[in-house]
Amino acid sequence: MQIDNIVECRGVVTNPMQTPNPIIRNVLDQGRARVDPLGIGLDVAPDGSIVARSGVPSERLFAVGPIARAALWEITAVPEIRDQCVELAGRIQRTRLRRAG
């Protein structure tokens, strides 16, 4: 069997260093984020916080959806992204309440 072409249809850039997205470019260029070990998204902690070039997870920047797929592999469908957003919103709310109290 001979193959002439392979077409990737995932709809997301597979190498974040090649993204035209100015927000992703900015956080990478400033060192506020780094590429994940697989080179397919941003490096994130288990809670979704973006890991800086220094290796320290951010307290203010979070990745939601496919950009976090190396750490959260099954995060490409709406139900999983919705659940991730609900969890993140709860975490942000709890953090704000602690700081206000």
C-alpha positions as protocol buffer text, in pm:
chain_id: "A"
residue {
  index: 1
  type: MET
  ca { x: 0 y: 0 z: 0 }
}
residue {
  index: 2
  type: GLN
  ca { x: 127 y: 344 z: -91 }
}
residue {
  index: 3
  type: ILE
  ca { x: 2 y: 661 z: 79 }
}
residue {
  index: 4
  type: ASP
  ca { x: 16 y: 992 z: -102 }
}
residue {
  index: 5
  type: ASN
  ca { x: -122 y: 1225 z: 163 }
}
residue {
  index: 6
  type: ILE
  ca { x: -217 y: 1241 z: 527 }
}
residue {
  index: 7
  type: VAL
  ca { x: -457 y: 1514 z: 637 }
}
residue {
  index: 8
  type: GLU
  ca { x: -480 y: 1617 z: 999 }
}
residue {
  index: 9
  type: CYS
  ca { x: -835 y: 1720 z: 1088 }
}
residue {
  index: 10
  type: ARG
  ca { x: -811 y: 1789 z: 1461 }
}
residue {
  index: 11
  type: GLY
  ca { x: -866 y: 2160 z: 1410 }
}
residue {
  index: 12
  type: VAL
  ca { x: -600 y: 2278 z: 1654 }
}
residue {
  index: 13
  type: VAL
  ca { x: -238 y: 2369 z: 1604 }
}
residue {
  index: 14
  type: THR
  ca { x: -27 y: 2076 z: 1717 }
}
residue {
  index: 15
  type: ASN
  ca { x: 282 y: 2282 z: 1797 }
}
residue {
  index: 16
  type: PRO
  ca { x: 209 y: 2583 z: 2020 }
}
residue {
  index: 17
  type: MET
  ca { x: 533 y: 2748 z: 1909 }
}
residue {
  index: 18
  type: GLN
  ca { x: 383 y: 2779 z: 1560 }
}
residue {
  index: 19
  type: THR
  ca { x: 47 y: 2921 z: 1662 }
}
residue {
  index: 20
  type: PRO
  ca { x: -66 y: 3253 z: 1515 }
}
residue {
  index: 21
  type: ASN
  ca { x: -278 y: 3311 z: 1829 }
}
residue {
  index: 22
  type: PRO
  ca { x: -142 y: 3635 z: 1985 }
}
residue {
  index: 23
  type: ILE
  ca { x: -243 y: 3539 z: 2340 }
}
residue {
  index: 24
  type: ILE
  ca { x: -61 y: 3206 z: 2330 }
}
residue {
  index: 25
  type: ARG
  ca { x: 240 y: 3368 z: 2159 }
}
residue {
  index: 26
  type: ASN
  ca { x: 248 y: 3641 z: 2426 }
}
residue {
  index: 27
  type: VAL
  ca { x: 244 y: 3409 z: 2730 }
}
residue {
  index: 28
  type: LEU
  ca { x: 509 y: 3187 z: 2570 }
}
residue {
  index: 29
  type: ASP
  ca { x: 731 y: 3480 z: 2471 }
}
residue {
  index: 30
  type: GLN
  ca { x: 706 y: 3633 z: 2819 }
}
residue {
  index: 31
  type: GLY
  ca { x: 787 y: 3303 z: 2990 }
}
residue {
  index: 32
  type: ARG
  ca { x: 448 y: 3292 z: 3161 }
}
residue {
  index: 33
  type: ALA
  ca { x: 384 y: 2957 z: 2990 }
}
residue {
  index: 34
  type: ARG
  ca { x: 583 y: 2675 z: 2838 }
}
residue {
  index: 35
  type: VAL
  ca { x: 510 y: 2402 z: 2588 }
}
residue {
  index: 36
  type: ASP
  ca { x: 409 y: 2068 z: 2740 }
}
residue {
  index: 37
  type: PRO
  ca { x: 652 y: 1774 z: 2728 }
}
residue {
  index: 38
  type: LEU
  ca { x: 474 y: 1626 z: 2424 }
}
residue {
  index: 39
  type: GLY
  ca { x: 488 y: 1955 z: 2232 }
}
residue {
  index: 40
  type: ILE
  ca { x: 114 y: 1956 z: 2159 }
}
residue {
  index: 41
  type: GLY
  ca { x: -15 y: 2224 z: 2394 }
}
residue {
  index: 42
  type: LEU
  ca { x: 74 y: 2423 z: 2702 }
}
residue {
  index: 43
  type: ASP
  ca { x: 220 y: 2264 z: 3011 }
}
residue {
  index: 44
  type: VAL
  ca { x: -43 y: 2267 z: 3284 }
}
residue {
  index: 45
  type: ALA
  ca { x: -64 y: 2145 z: 3642 }
}
residue {
  index: 46
  type: PRO
  ca { x: -334 y: 1888 z: 3731 }
}
residue {
  index: 47
  type: ASP
  ca { x: -570 y: 2174 z: 3826 }
}
residue {
  index: 48
  type: GLY
  ca { x: -531 y: 2338 z: 3483 }
}
residue {
  index: 49
  type: SER
  ca { x: -302 y: 2620 z: 3594 }
}
residue {
  index: 50
  type: ILE
  ca { x: -48 y: 2712 z: 3328 }
}
residue {
  index: 51
  type: VAL
  ca { x: 310 y: 2625 z: 3414 }
}
residue {
  index: 52
  type: ALA
  ca { x: 559 y: 2906 z: 3351 }
}
residue {
  index: 53
  type: ARG
  ca { x: 896 y: 2860 z: 3181 }
}
residue {
  index: 54
  type: SER
  ca { x: 1044 y: 2854 z: 3534 }
}
residue {
  index: 55
  type: GLY
  ca { x: 834 y: 2548 z: 3620 }
}
residue {
  index: 56
  type: VAL
  ca { x: 605 y: 2730 z: 3863 }
}
residue {
  index: 57
  type: PRO
  ca { x: 227 y: 2693 z: 3809 }
}
residue {
  index: 58
  type: SER
  ca { x: 44 y: 3023 z: 3777 }
}
residue {
  index: 59
  type: GLU
  ca { x: -212 y: 3134 z: 4033 }
}
residue {
  index: 60
  type: ARG
  ca { x: -391 y: 3345 z: 3770 }
}
residue {
  index: 61
  type: LEU
  ca { x: -353 y: 3177 z: 3429 }
}
residue {
  index: 62
  type: PHE
  ca { x: -543 y: 2861 z: 3342 }
}
residue {
  index: 63
  type: ALA
  ca { x: -577 y: 2652 z: 3028 }
}
residue {
  index: 64
  type: VAL
  ca { x: -919 y: 2523 z: 2926 }
}
residue {
  index: 65
  type: GLY
  ca { x: -986 y: 2278 z: 2647 }
}
residue {
  index: 66
  type: PRO
  ca { x: -756 y: 2130 z: 2382 }
}
residue {
  index: 67
  type: ILE
  ca { x: -460 y: 2355 z: 2463 }
}
residue {
  index: 68
  type: ALA
  ca { x: -422 y: 2142 z: 2780 }
}
residue {
  index: 69
  type: ARG
  ca { x: -459 y: 1807 z: 2603 }
}
residue {
  index: 70
  type: ALA
  ca { x: -118 y: 1666 z: 2696 }
}
residue {
  index: 71
  type: ALA
  ca { x: -213 y: 1674 z: 3065 }
}
residue {
  index: 72
  type: LEU
  ca { x: -589 y: 1629 z: 3021 }
}
residue {
  index: 73
  type: TRP
  ca { x: -598 y: 1402 z: 2716 }
}
residue {
  index: 74
  type: GLU
  ca { x: -977 y: 1363 z: 2692 }
}
residue {
  index: 75
  type: ILE
  ca { x: -1041 y: 1738 z: 2687 }
}
residue {
  index: 76
  type: THR
  ca { x: -1144 y: 1790 z: 2327 }
}
residue {
  index: 77
  type: ALA
  ca { x: -1522 y: 1748 z: 2348 }
}
residue {
  index: 78
  type: VAL
  ca { x: -1779 y: 1996 z: 2477 }
}
residue {
  index: 79
  type: PRO
  ca { x: -1894 y: 1788 z: 2780 }
}
residue {
  index: 80
  type: GLU
  ca { x: -1538 y: 1756 z: 2913 }
}
residue {
  index: 81
  type: ILE
  ca { x: -1458 y: 2122 z: 2845 }
}
residue {
  index: 82
  type: ARG
  ca { x: -1784 y: 2222 z: 3018 }
}
residue {
  index: 83
  type: ASP
  ca { x: -1688 y: 2015 z: 3325 }
}
residue {
  index: 84
  type: GLN
  ca { x: -1341 y: 2170 z: 3324 }
}
residue {
  index: 85
  type: CYS
  ca { x: -1494 y: 2520 z: 3312 }
}
residue {
  index: 86
  type: VAL
  ca { x: -1734 y: 2443 z: 3599 }
}
residue {
  index: 87
  type: GLU
  ca { x: -1447 y: 2313 z: 3812 }
}
residue {
  index: 88
  type: LEU
  ca { x: -1229 y: 2615 z: 3731 }
}
residue {
  index: 89
  type: ALA
  ca { x: -1513 y: 2860 z: 3806 }
}
residue {
  index: 90
  type: GLY
  ca { x: -1564 y: 2695 z: 4145 }
}
residue {
  index: 91
  type: ARG
  ca { x: -1193 y: 2717 z: 4221 }
}
residue {
  index: 92
  type: ILE
  ca { x: -1182 y: 3086 z: 4128 }
}
residue {
  index: 93
  type: GLN
  ca { x: -1488 y: 3156 z: 4342 }
}
residue {
  index: 94
  type: ARG
  ca { x: -1341 y: 2974 z: 4644 }
}
residue {
  index: 95
  type: THR
  ca { x: -1013 y: 3164 z: 4605 }
}
residue {
  index: 96
  type: ARG
  ca { x: -1193 y: 3499 z: 4590 }
}
residue {
  index: 97
  type: LEU
  ca { x: -1403 y: 3414 z: 4896 }
}
residue {
  index: 98
  type: ARG
  ca { x: -1091 y: 3317 z: 5095 }
}
residue {
  index: 99
  type: ARG
  ca { x: -919 y: 3643 z: 5001 }
}
residue {
  index: 100
  type: ALA
  ca { x: -1229 y: 3850 z: 5086 }
}
residue {
  index: 101
  type: GLY
  ca { x: -1287 y: 3674 z: 5419 }
}
